[in-house]
Amino acid sequence: MLHAAMLRRGLLARVSRVGGVLVLLCCSLSLLYVMTCSPPHHDDPPLSHALPRAGPNHPSLGGTGPGIGAGAPQSGGPPGAQSYQVLLQEREEQHHLHISSLKKQIAQLKEALQERSQQLKGVQESLKRATGGPSGGLDAGSQGGGLGEVQGVKSQQGDLQEFLRSQLSKAEVTAGARLPSEYAVVPFESFTLQRVYQLEMGLTRHPEEKPVRKDKREALGEVLETALHSLNTPSSQQDSRSAAENTQTSKVYTPSDFIEGVTRTEKDKGTLYELTFRGESSTEFRRLVLFRPFGPLMRVKNERVNTANIPINIIVPLSRRTDKFKHFMHNFREVCVRQDGRVHLTVVYFGKEQMSEVRGTLENTSREVNFKNFTLLQLDEEFSRGRGLDVGARAWKGGNVLLFFCDVDIYFTADFLNTCRLNTQPGKKVFYPVLFSQYNPTLIYGSQEHVPPVEQQLVIKKDTGFWRDFGFGMTCQYRSDFINIGGFDIDIKGWGGEDVHLYRKYLHSNLLVVRAPSRGLFHLWHEKQCADELPPDQYRMCMQSKAMNEASHGQLGMLFFRHEIEAHLRKQKLQQQNSNPKKS
């Protein structure tokens, strides 16, 4: 019934558009008729100036004597009066013919409009009978004349369904498409009930949108309503379970069960929506995929996802920076051990200096929270992030596992770990989250004394940070996909570059790359050091990243022009003192 209703609305909308076009054409012809037949305005130039001057051989005047331009007088009236009368008579006849033609066209359009109206009425009645209207279906008296109409409607419905299916098959919904570069990627927007997190920020430059724009709010509201209807309709739950299993479920889904969604629009195909709801346990989720091919919403997938048996191997390459590693382990202990409990940590340490401190931090964590799922690998090599991640991924011997490539200055939440699990699938999907990068807290809060604890700093606003859409280092992918794609380019040394090469490999494959802002993944600010031995391109990338990490455009502008601002304030203060001298 839902598909029939959607198809009926689409067909009625198409017929209505045809009728609207015909009405618009009638109005245009009527306006043309009025403009053509209206008398000249009083402000127009005299008729004698508008008409061409008659010559001796002018074909429309028929005269053979001297023309008016020659100055020859005409007897019996003003000069050229007879010639003007002949020309006016010809113009009047032309107007009469044009008016007759317009009247005929208007009459034909009225007949066509009436015929279209009758066809629309017939289609509406046929749809009512075909979908079980008031009469409960086709009765015996209407089968003779209505059967052909119903067949025509079914044919049109079939054409519409075929078009919608073709749009779905061409879009990146169930499989990825090979892209030439990272610039061809259409990123997702992530959204909750209250906010939309987007990369295309326009003039507002806000990393999150609240309240949501009215048109977008209505579209997302319709999607959420459709998803809830699909979840709470027993027949729609048979995609991932048998009917017998469905009868045992008693959960009624409400908007409060909605966790997060992602959406993106491919301009020539349609809009994809993926919505995640809480399931019947802390590790069970419901995932719905909807697609709008510039028409009615289509349900693509309705599935249960149980993450209880999906461990994550977090790999962290490290060289010195033991103080940052202690902060990282504090976050890891709270989120991964006490809240999630399905995480393995692999630390790949370069060099021997401060190696004992790193080992001591891991052992202390192990004793405090009884955590044994960690691996410490040591390499006597120059630091290379790609090399460290590659070694850490290949060192795992427990079969296929979900990998999360992470840095020591990253803060993440337990919700992000579930997002990592839900947005990856071996052989089909990899997740490249866009993390929120924190500005220099000293600049944001005015001084070091006013900086709050880290947990209170993680607020997504334009003055506190930005979406790090130029970074591809934090990523979730299965080990099998990482090995099959060829891993990192281990020839790249030092900072940057290796993550972009891996990202491009996935774009050139058939895997679906999910690139979306993540509200649970943060890059903590730290002073960035760009080594002199880096090649020019890597050094330039490092310096650009360093500049963007300090503060927003407006805050940097205030710092850059602070001397001019201070001078302006001094001048204003001096002018006020001169204009209002103190009384003696």
C-alpha positions in Angstrom: 0.0 0.0 0.0 2.9 2.4 0.8 4.5 1.9 -2.6 1.1 2.3 -4.3 0.4 5.5 -2.4 3.9 6.9 -3.3 3.5 5.9 -7.0 0.0 7.4 -7.1 1.3 10.7 -5.7 4.1 10.7 -8.2 1.7 10.1 -11.1 -0.8 12.7 -9.9 2.0 15.2 -9.5 3.2 14.5 -13.1 -0.3 15.0 -14.6 -0.8 18.2 -12.4 2.4 19.6 -13.8 1.2 19.0 -17.4 -2.0 20.9 -16.6 -0.1 23.7 -15.0 2.0 24.1 -18.1 -1.1 24.3 -20.3 -2.7 26.9 -18.1 0.5 29.0 -18.1 0.6 28.8 -21.9 -3.0 30.0 -22.2 -2.2 32.9 -19.9 0.8 33.8 -22.0 -1.1 33.8 -25.3 -3.9 35.9 -23.7 -1.3 38.4 -22.5 0.2 38.5 -26.0 -3.2 39.1 -27.5 -3.9 42.1 -25.1 -0.5 43.6 -25.8 -0.9 43.3 -29.6 -4.4 44.8 -29.8 -4.0 47.6 -27.2 -4.1 51.2 -28.6 -0.9 53.2 -28.6 -0.1 55.2 -25.5 -0.5 59.0 -25.5 3.2 59.4 -24.8 4.2 57.4 -28.0 5.6 59.3 -30.9 3.1 60.5 -33.6 2.0 57.9 -36.2 3.6 59.9 -38.9 7.0 59.4 -37.2 6.4 55.7 -36.7 5.5 54.9 -40.3 8.1 54.6 -43.0 8.4 57.5 -45.5 6.8 56.7 -48.8 8.9 56.7 -51.9 7.8 56.6 -55.6 8.3 52.8 -55.8 7.2 51.8 -52.3 5.4 48.5 -52.8 2.9 48.9 -50.1 1.6 52.3 -51.3 1.2 51.6 -55.0 2.0 55.2 -55.9 4.1 56.2 -58.9 4.4 59.9 -58.3 7.0 61.7 -56.4 7.4 60.5 -52.8 6.7 62.5 -49.7 10.3 62.8 -49.0 10.7 64.7 -52.3 8.3 67.4 -51.0 5.7 67.0 -53.7 2.3 68.4 -52.5 -0.8 66.2 -52.7 -4.1 67.8 -53.6 -7.3 67.1 -51.6 -5.7 66.7 -48.2 -2.5 66.5 -46.2 0.6 65.2 -48.0 0.6 61.4 -48.1 -2.8 61.0 -46.5 -4.0 58.4 -49.0 -0.8 56.4 -48.7 -1.2 56.3 -44.9 -4.8 55.1 -45.2 -3.7 52.2 -47.5 -0.9 51.3 -45.1 -3.2 51.5 -42.0 -5.8 49.3 -43.8 -3.2 46.6 -44.5 -2.0 46.8 -40.9 -5.6 46.4 -39.7 -6.2 43.4 -41.9 -3.0 41.8 -40.5 -4.2 42.5 -36.9 -7.5 40.8 -37.7 -5.8 37.7 -39.0 -3.4 37.6 -36.0 -6.4 37.9 -33.6 -8.3 35.2 -35.4 -5.2 32.9 -35.1 -4.8 33.6 -31.4 -8.5 33.0 -30.7 -8.2 29.6 -32.5 -5.1 28.6 -30.5 -6.8 29.6 -27.2 -9.8 27.5 -28.1 -7.6 24.5 -28.9 -5.7 25.0 -25.6 -9.0 25.1 -23.7 -10.1 21.9 -25.3 -6.7 20.3 -24.5 -6.9 21.5 -20.9 -10.4 20.1 -20.5 -9.3 16.8 -22.0 -6.3 16.6 -19.5 -8.7 17.4 -16.6 -10.9 14.5 -17.7 -7.8 12.2 -17.9 -6.7 13.3 -14.5 -10.1 12.6 -13.0 -10.2 9.2 -14.7 -6.7 8.3 -13.4 -7.8 9.3 -9.8 -10.8 7.1 -10.0 -8.8 4.2 -11.5 -6.3 4.4 -8.7 -9.0 4.4 -6.1 -10.5 1.2 -7.7 -7.1 -0.4 -8.1 -6.0 0.2 -4.5 -9.3 -0.8 -3.0 -11.2 2.4 -2.7 -14.7 2.9 -1.3 -16.1 0.2 -3.5 -13.5 -2.3 -2.3 -11.9 -2.8 -5.8 -13.1 -3.2 -9.3 -16.8 -4.1 -9.5 -18.5 -5.9 -12.4 -19.9 -2.7 -14.0 -16.5 -1.0 -14.2 -14.4 -3.8 -15.4 -15.2 -3.1 -19.0 -14.1 0.5 -19.1 -11.8 0.7 -16.1 -9.6 -2.3 -16.8 -7.7 -0.6 -19.6 -7.2 2.4 -17.4 -5.9 0.3 -14.5 -3.5 -1.5 -16.9 -2.3 1.9 -18.1 -1.7 3.1 -14.5 0.2 -0.1 -13.7 2.3 0.4 -16.8 3.2 3.9 -15.6 3.8 2.7 -12.1 6.2 0.1 -13.5 8.1 2.8 -15.5 8.4 4.9 -12.4 9.6 2.0 -10.3 12.2 1.1 -12.9 13.4 4.7 -12.9 13.7 4.8 -9.1 15.6 1.4 -9.1 18.0 2.7 -11.8 18.8 5.8 -9.7 19.4 3.6 -6.7 21.7 1.3 -8.6 23.8 4.2 -9.9 24.3 5.8 -6.5 26.9 4.9 -3.9 24.5 3.1 -1.5 25.3 -0.5 -1.3 28.8 -0.4 -2.9 31.5 2.2 -3.6 32.5 3.7 -6.9 36.0 4.3 -8.1 36.9 8.0 -7.7 39.9 9.8 -9.4 41.0 11.7 -6.2 40.0 12.9 -2.8 38.5 16.0 -4.3 35.7 13.9 -6.0 34.5 12.6 -2.7 31.0 13.7 -1.6 31.2 13.9 2.2 28.4 13.0 4.5 26.7 15.2 7.0 26.0 13.7 10.5 22.9 14.7 12.4 21.1 14.0 15.7 17.6 15.1 16.8 18.8 18.6 17.6 21.9 19.3 15.4 23.4 18.9 12.0 27.2 18.6 11.7 28.4 19.7 8.3 31.6 20.5 6.4 30.1 22.9 3.9 29.5 25.8 6.3 29.0 28.7 4.0 29.0 32.3 5.3 28.2 31.2 8.9 31.3 29.2 9.3 29.7 27.2 12.1 30.8 23.6 12.6 27.3 22.6 13.8 23.9 23.9 12.9 21.3 24.6 15.5 18.5 25.3 15.1 18.4 23.4 11.8 17.2 25.2 8.7 13.4 24.8 8.1 13.7 23.0 4.8 16.4 20.6 6.1 14.5 20.1 9.4 11.3 19.1 7.5 13.3 16.7 5.2 15.1 15.0 8.2 11.8 14.9 10.1 10.1 13.0 7.3 13.1 10.6 7.1 12.9 9.9 10.8 9.2 9.4 10.7 9.5 6.9 7.9 12.3 5.1 9.7 10.3 4.8 12.9 7.3 3.5 10.9 9.5 0.9 9.2 10.9 -0.2 12.6 7.5 -0.5 14.3 5.8 -2.3 11.4 6.2 -6.1 11.8 6.3 -6.8 8.0 9.2 -4.4 7.6 11.4 -6.2 10.1 11.7 -9.4 8.1 14.8 -8.2 6.2 17.2 -9.4 8.8 15.1 -11.9 10.9 12.6 -14.6 10.2 8.9 -13.9 10.9 9.0 -16.2 13.9 11.8 -14.2 15.5 10.0 -10.9 14.8 7.0 -12.0 16.7 9.1 -12.3 19.8 10.3 -8.6 19.7 8.2 -6.2 21.8 10.3 -3.0 21.6 8.5 0.0 20.3 10.9 2.5 18.8 10.6 6.2 19.6 12.6 9.3 18.6 14.5 9.0 21.9 16.0 5.7 20.5 17.6 7.6 17.6 21.4 7.9 18.1 22.8 9.4 14.9 22.4 9.5 11.2 24.5 10.4 8.2 23.3 11.8 4.9 24.7 13.1 1.6 23.3 14.1 -1.8 24.7 13.1 -5.1 23.5 15.8 -7.4 22.6 13.6 -10.3 21.2 10.6 -8.3 19.5 11.5 -5.1 20.0 11.6 -1.3 21.1 8.8 0.9 20.2 8.5 4.6 21.6 6.0 7.1 20.0 6.1 10.6 21.1 4.2 13.7 18.8 3.4 16.6 19.4 1.8 20.0 18.4 -1.9 20.0 17.3 -4.2 22.8 20.7 -4.3 24.5 23.7 -2.0 24.9 25.5 -3.8 22.1 22.6 -4.1 19.6 21.6 -1.5 17.1 19.1 -1.1 14.3 20.5 0.4 11.1 18.1 1.7 8.4 19.2 2.9 5.0 16.8 5.1 3.0 17.3 6.7 -0.4 15.4 9.6 -2.0 16.0 9.5 -5.8 14.5 13.0 -6.2 11.2 11.4 -5.6 9.5 9.3 -2.8 11.7 7.8 -0.1 12.8 4.3 -0.8 13.7 1.8 2.0 16.9 0.1 1.0 17.9 -1.8 4.2 16.6 -2.5 7.6 19.0 -4.6 9.7 20.1 -5.5 13.2 23.8 -5.0 14.0 25.2 -6.7 17.2 28.6 -5.3 18.1 29.2 -7.6 21.1 31.7 -9.7 19.2 33.5 -6.8 17.3 36.7 -5.9 19.2 38.7 -2.9 18.1 42.5 -3.0 17.9 43.7 0.6 18.5 47.2 1.2 17.1 49.2 4.1 18.3 52.7 5.0 16.9 54.8 6.8 19.4 58.3 8.4 19.8 59.0 10.1 23.2 56.1 12.4 24.2 55.6 10.3 27.3 53.6 13.1 29.1 51.0 13.0 26.2 50.9 9.3 26.4 49.9 9.4 30.1 47.0 11.7 29.2 46.0 9.4 26.4 46.0 6.4 28.7 43.8 8.3 31.2 41.2 8.7 28.4 41.8 5.1 27.3 41.2 3.7 30.8 37.9 5.5 31.3 36.4 4.9 27.8 37.9 1.7 26.5 38.3 -0.3 29.7 35.6 0.8 32.0 32.9 1.7 29.5 33.4 -0.4 26.4 35.5 -3.4 27.3 36.1 -4.7 23.8 39.3 -3.0 22.9 42.9 -4.1 22.4 45.8 -1.5 22.5 48.9 -1.8 20.3 51.7 0.7 20.9 54.5 0.9 18.4 57.4 2.8 20.0 60.4 4.1 18.0 63.8 4.3 19.7 65.0 3.4 23.2 64.8 6.7 24.9 61.9 6.9 27.4 60.9 3.4 26.5 60.9 2.4 30.2 58.4 5.2 31.0 56.0 4.0 28.3 56.2 0.4 29.6 55.6 1.6 33.1 52.5 3.6 32.2 51.0 0.5 30.5 51.8 -1.7 33.4 50.3 0.7 35.9 47.1 0.8 33.9 47.1 -3.0 33.7 47.3 -3.2 37.5 44.8 -0.5 38.3 41.9 -1.7 36.1 43.0 -5.3 35.5 43.6 -4.7 31.8 45.7 -7.2 29.9 44.8 -6.6 26.3 47.8 -4.5 25.2 50.9 -5.1 23.0 54.0 -3.0 23.1 56.3 -3.2 20.1 59.7 -1.5 19.9 61.5 -0.4 16.7 65.1 0.9 16.6 64.3 3.1 13.7 63.7 6.7 12.8 60.1 7.6 13.6 57.7 7.0 10.7 53.9 7.1 11.4 53.1 4.9 8.4 55.7 2.4 9.3 54.5 2.2 12.9 50.8 1.7 11.9 51.8 -0.9 9.3 53.8 -2.9 11.8 51.1 -2.7 14.4 48.4 -3.9 11.9 50.4 -6.8 10.6 51.5 -7.9 14.1 48.0 -9.0 15.0 47.6 -12.8 14.8 44.0 -13.2 16.0 42.3 -13.3 12.6 40.4 -10.4 11.0 39.9 -7.5 13.4 38.7 -3.9 13.2 41.6 -1.5 13.3 41.5 2.1 14.6 44.6 4.1 13.6 45.0 6.7 16.3 47.5 9.3 17.5 48.6 10.0 21.1 46.9 13.5 21.1 43.5 12.1 20.2 40.5 12.1 22.6 37.5 9.9 21.8 34.3 8.8 23.5 32.6 5.4 23.9 30.0 6.5 21.3 32.7 7.0 18.8 33.8 3.4 19.2 30.3 2.2 18.3 30.3 4.6 15.4 33.6 3.0 14.3 32.0 -0.4 14.4 28.8 0.6 12.6 30.4 2.4 9.7 32.8 -0.4 8.7 32.3 -3.7 7.1 34.9 -6.1 5.8 35.2 -6.1 2.0 32.6 -3.4 1.7 33.1 -0.2 3.8 35.8 1.8 5.5 35.3 4.8 7.8 37.3 8.0 7.6 35.9 10.3 10.3 36.5 14.0 10.3 37.6 14.9 13.8 37.0 18.2 15.6 40.4 19.9 16.1 40.8 22.0 19.3 42.3 25.5 19.2 44.9 26.7 21.6 43.1 26.7 24.9 45.3 29.6 26.2 44.0 31.8 23.4 40.4 30.6 23.7 40.1 31.2 27.5 42.4 34.2 27.8 45.1 32.7 29.9 46.5 29.4 31.2 44.9 30.0 34.6 41.4 30.0 33.2 41.7 26.8 31.1 39.1 24.2 32.3 39.7 20.4 32.4 40.0 18.6 29.1 36.5 17.1 29.3 35.0 20.6 29.6 36.9 21.9 26.7 35.4 19.5 24.2 32.7 21.7 22.9 31.9 21.9 19.2 31.7 25.7 18.4 33.4 27.9 15.9 35.5 29.7 18.6 36.7 26.4 20.2 37.9 24.5 17.1 37.2 23.4 13.5 36.5 20.2 11.5 39.9 18.9 10.4 38.7 18.1 6.9 42.2 18.0 5.5 43.3 15.2 7.8 43.0 11.5 7.0 45.1 9.9 9.7 42.3 8.7 12.1 40.5 5.9 10.3 38.6 2.6 11.1 39.0 -0.3 8.7 39.3 -4.1 8.9 42.7 -5.7 8.8 41.8 -7.7 5.8 41.0 -4.6 3.8 44.1 -2.9 4.9 46.3 -5.9 3.9 44.5 -6.3 0.5 44.8 -2.7 -0.4 48.6 -2.8 0.2 48.9 -1.0 3.5 50.9 2.2 4.0 53.7 3.5 1.9 56.5 2.8 4.3 59.0 4.9 2.3 57.5 8.1 3.7 59.4 9.2 6.7 58.5 11.7 9.5 55.2 13.7 9.5 52.3 13.5 7.1 51.7 12.1 3.6 51.2 8.4 4.4 47.5 8.8 5.4 46.6 10.5 2.1 48.2 7.7 0.0 46.2 5.1 1.9 43.0 7.1 1.5 43.5 7.4 -2.2 44.0 3.7 -2.5 40.6 3.1 -1.0 39.0 5.8 -3.3 40.4 3.9 -6.3 38.9 0.6 -5.1 35.3 -0.6 -5.0 34.9 -0.1 -1.3 32.5 2.5 0.0 34.4 5.3 1.9 32.3 6.9 4.6 33.7 10.4 5.2 31.7 12.3 7.8 32.1 14.6 10.8 32.3 12.7 14.1 31.1 14.4 17.2 32.9 12.0 19.5 36.5 12.3 18.1 38.7 15.3 19.1 42.2 16.4 18.3 43.7 18.0 21.5 45.8 21.1 20.9 49.5 20.8 21.2 52.3 23.0 20.0 53.4 21.6 16.7 57.1 21.3 15.8 58.0 21.1 12.1 61.4 19.5 11.7 64.0 21.2 9.4 64.9 18.0 7.7 61.4 17.5 6.3 61.1 17.8 2.5 59.6 21.1 1.2 56.1 19.7 0.5 55.9 18.0 3.9 57.2 21.0 5.7 54.6 23.2 4.0 51.9 20.9 5.0 53.1 20.9 8.6 53.3 24.7 8.8 49.7 25.0 7.3 48.5 22.6 10.0 50.3 24.6 12.7 48.7 27.9 11.6 45.2 26.4 11.5 45.6 24.9 15.0 46.1 28.1 16.9 42.8 30.0 16.7 39.9 30.9 14.4 40.3 33.4 11.6 38.7 36.2 13.7 40.8 35.4 16.7 44.0 35.4 14.7 42.9 38.7 13.1 42.5 40.3 16.5 45.9 39.1 17.5 47.5 40.3 14.3 46.0 43.8 14.5 46.2 44.1 18.3 48.6 47.1 18.0 46.2 49.0 15.8 43.3 48.2 18.1 45.3 49.4 21.1 46.3 52.6 19.3 42.6 53.2 18.3 41.5 52.8 21.9 44.2 55.2 23.1 43.0 57.8 20.6 39.4 57.4 21.6 40.3 57.8 25.2 42.4 60.9 24.5 39.5 62.5 22.5 37.1 61.8 25.3 39.5 63.5 27.8 39.9 66.5 25.5 36.2 66.9 24.9 35.3 66.5 28.6 38.1 68.2 30.6 37.9 67.8 34.4 36.5 70.8 36.2 39.1 72.4 38.5 
